[in-house]
Structure formats: C-alpha cells, structure tokens
Amino acid sequence: MPSVVDTLIEMGFSKERAELAVNRTGSNDVQTATEWLLSNEDVVAAETIPASEEQQDSNTNTASEENMEESTPEVVPVAKSIQCDDCGKLFKTNEEVEFHASKSGHENFSESTEEKKPLTEEEKKEQLAKIEAKLRQRRLEREAREKEEALLKEKIRIKSGKELLEAKKKHDELEMKKIVEQRKREKEEERLARQRVKEQIEQDKLARKAKFGGNTNVEAAPPVAKPIVERSATSQNYSEVKIQVRLPNGSVLTHTFGAKEPLSAVRLYVEMNRQDADGPFNLVTSFPRKVFASDDYDKPLETLGLAPTATLFVQKRA
C-alpha cells in the first residue's frame, strides 16, 4: 500500500510539502494532511523554499540595496509567482511548475508579478472535494481490477476442473473397454474349451460304436455264480460308470458314462444340465476328500477310481 507521502505526491504536492504535512499533523490520514496543506499555504511556502532561492533572494536584496545607494531609486517589478502561459495558472515554487508540466504537458512558463492568493474556504472545499473524488475514482478502479482478476482466476479454475473430469472420464472408459474385452476373451476361451470337450465326447462315442458294433449301450453279461472272494476295484474291468453329482442347492444329477471317458465329460454334463447357478466350479469327492485338479480332467473315470459308481460334489471356485 502506498504511504501518505507517496499519495500526496501523486495528488500534485511536492515531496517537501508532503513530508512537512505529515510531520506537522503527526497523522497517517491523507485527508488530514491535505487539509493542513490547503489551510497553511503561507507556512508551507515559507518552510519549503529551497536554500538556493533564499540565497538568491538575499543576494538580490543586497545588490538592490547597493544599487539604490549608488544610483537613483528605481521601481523594479518583483516576480511573485510563475505563470503558465498555456493555461494561465500561477505557481509559487519550481516543484509546482515541474509537476504541472509533467501532468499537463505545458512547456511555456514565465515570471509574474501577480501574487498567488491563498485559497478561500470555498476554494479549499472545492479542492478537497476534487482530491476526494480522485481518491474515490482510484479506489473504484482498484476494486474493478481486483474483481476482474478474481473472475479470471475462477474461469481458470473451472476450466482446469472440466479438463480433469474429462481426463478421468476417458480413463474410466478405457478401463471399461479393457474389462469388456477381457470378459469376451474369457467367454471365448470357455466356449472353445466346451467345444473341445464335446468333440472329445463325440470321438469317444464313435470309438465305442466302432468297438461294440454300433451298440453304444452294451450291458455287461451277468456274471457266473462264483464263490465270493475279496473284491478289488483294480482287478475288475468296468465298461460304464454311474456318476451322481450333488449341486450346491441340494439337487442331484445322475448319468452313466463310459469308464474310459475323461472326467471332463462329467464337468461338461454338469455345465449343460445344472439349473442352480453359473460360473466356474470344481468337482470334489467326499471321502476321502479330494478336489480334482486341472490335470485330472483329462484322465479316464476308471483311472481316477470312480468306477463303477461314485458321488461327486460341485464346489464353487473361488
């Protein structure tokens, strides 16, 4: 914020007068200092006359006295002020002239015998009103400038916010596209896996048909009555395996498979016939508990010890 002295200088007062007003009033109020300057022009003029001018006036007076003693007294006009020939205004000091010239651009000045009269009360009020109006105008200009700067900052903030939201929206769209593409790939891989299992089942059916002469449901001949000896699953050969599958909702699927069909045929059968839910799952035996791994699905049912019958449980994959 400009000081009181700087403000008075901007109003047209010289630096010496501004400093004198502040020192005499002891106040930092511009209006108080201005009123003192307008009310005490004689004091201001007397205390701010440059030393060079006082010396010059002293020398002039001394020379005038000597000339008066030596010659006949002669009336010599004394310059009491400096007049602007362009506008007619009177000034007391060179500082006032320089300030007026810088503000108005006038260049023609001359000495005048007319004395600059002190301002009347009305002139002082008028001058003070002009100064107040000038200060008010500067304040309004400053407020308007600050308001414009605040509006500009708000526009920049809104623009930055929109750009940030737009960038986030684009990022979310790209992420969503990646998720959709990933899901499409997973579904396609699952479809291809099912297709491979179906083809494997068809190949197994064709192989059984070729082996048994077109009868795919050949029943084993009733065994000859023999003394019952210790039964061993590994010492008997089974052509079919009856599988019972229990779903998480309690329902049961039952189907007969070839003993040499892979475990993947059972999984495909469950996927195509279950009504409880969708999604990946594991096949599990209850006792002894075993969760079949991915390698087990390519092995025949008889090799996995599921012949002639077995009960499997569907377990949701985590």
C-alpha positions, 0 to 999 in steps of 0.5 A, spaced: 500 500 500 502 506 498 504 511 504 501 518 505 507 521 502 507 517 496 499 519 495 500 526 496 505 526 491 501 523 486 495 528 488 500 534 485 504 536 492 511 536 492 515 531 496 517 537 501 510 539 502 508 532 503 513 530 508 512 537 512 504 535 512 505 529 515 510 531 520 506 537 522 499 533 523 503 527 526 497 523 522 497 517 517 490 520 514 491 523 507 485 527 508 488 530 514 494 532 511 491 535 505 487 539 509 493 542 513 496 543 506 490 547 503 489 551 510 497 553 511 499 555 504 503 561 507 507 556 512 508 551 507 511 556 502 515 559 507 518 552 510 519 549 503 523 554 499 529 551 497 536 554 500 538 556 493 532 561 492 533 564 499 540 565 497 538 568 491 533 572 494 538 575 499 543 576 494 538 580 490 536 584 496 543 586 497 545 588 490 538 592 490 540 595 496 547 597 493 544 599 487 539 604 490 545 607 494 549 608 488 544 610 483 537 613 483 531 609 486 528 605 481 521 601 481 523 594 479 517 589 478 518 583 483 516 576 480 511 573 485 509 567 482 510 563 475 505 563 470 503 558 465 502 561 459 498 555 456 493 555 461 494 561 465 495 558 472 500 561 477 505 557 481 509 559 487 515 554 487 519 550 481 516 543 484 509 546 482 511 548 475 515 541 474 509 537 476 504 541 472 508 540 466 509 533 467 501 532 468 499 537 463 504 537 458 505 545 458 512 547 456 511 555 456 512 558 463 514 565 465 515 570 471 509 574 474 508 579 478 501 577 480 501 574 487 498 567 488 492 568 493 491 563 498 485 559 497 478 561 500 474 556 504 470 555 498 476 554 494 479 549 499 472 545 499 472 545 492 479 542 492 478 537 497 472 535 494 476 534 487 482 530 491 476 526 494 473 524 488 480 522 485 481 518 491 474 515 490 475 514 482 482 510 484 479 506 489 473 504 484 478 502 479 482 498 484 476 494 486 474 493 478 481 490 477 481 486 483 474 483 481 476 482 474 482 478 476 478 474 481 473 472 475 479 470 471 482 466 476 475 462 477 474 461 469 481 458 470 479 454 475 473 451 472 476 450 466 482 446 469 476 442 473 472 440 466 479 438 463 480 433 469 473 430 469 474 429 462 481 426 463 478 421 468 472 420 464 476 417 458 480 413 463 474 410 466 472 408 459 478 405 457 478 401 463 471 399 461 473 397 454 479 393 457 474 389 462 469 388 456 474 385 452 477 381 457 470 378 459 469 376 451 476 373 451 474 369 457 467 367 454 471 365 448 476 361 451 470 357 455 466 356 449 472 353 445 474 349 451 466 346 451 467 345 444 473 341 445 470 337 450 464 335 446 468 333 440 472 329 445 465 326 447 463 325 440 470 321 438 469 317 444 462 315 442 464 313 435 470 309 438 465 305 442 460 304 436 466 302 432 468 297 438 461 294 440 458 294 433 454 300 433 451 298 440 453 304 444 449 301 450 452 294 451 450 291 458 455 287 461 453 279 461 451 277 468 456 274 471 457 266 473 455 264 480 462 264 483 464 263 490 465 270 493 472 272 494 475 279 496 473 284 491 478 289 488 476 295 484 483 294 480 482 287 478 475 288 475 474 291 468 468 296 468 465 298 461 460 304 464 460 308 470 454 311 474 456 318 476 451 322 481 453 329 482 450 333 488 449 341 486 450 346 491 442 347 492 441 340 494 439 337 487 442 331 484 444 329 477 445 322 475 448 319 468 452 313 466 458 314 462 463 310 459 469 308 464 474 310 459 471 317 458 475 323 461 472 326 467 471 332 463 465 329 460 462 329 467 464 337 468 461 338 461 454 334 463 454 338 469 455 345 465 449 343 460 444 340 465 445 344 472 439 349 473 442 352 480 447 357 478 453 359 473 460 360 473 466 356 474 466 350 479 470 344 481 468 337 482 470 334 489 469 327 492 467 326 499 471 321 502 476 321 502 476 328 500 479 330 494 478 336 489 480 334 482 485 338 479 486 341 472 490 335 470 485 330 472 480 332 467 483 329 462 484 322 465 479 316 464 473 315 470 476 308 471 483 311 472 481 316 477 477 310 481 470 312 480 468 306 477 463 303 477 459 308 481 461 314 485 458 321 488 461 327 486 460 334 489 460 341 485 464 346 489 464 353 487 471 356 485 473 361 488 
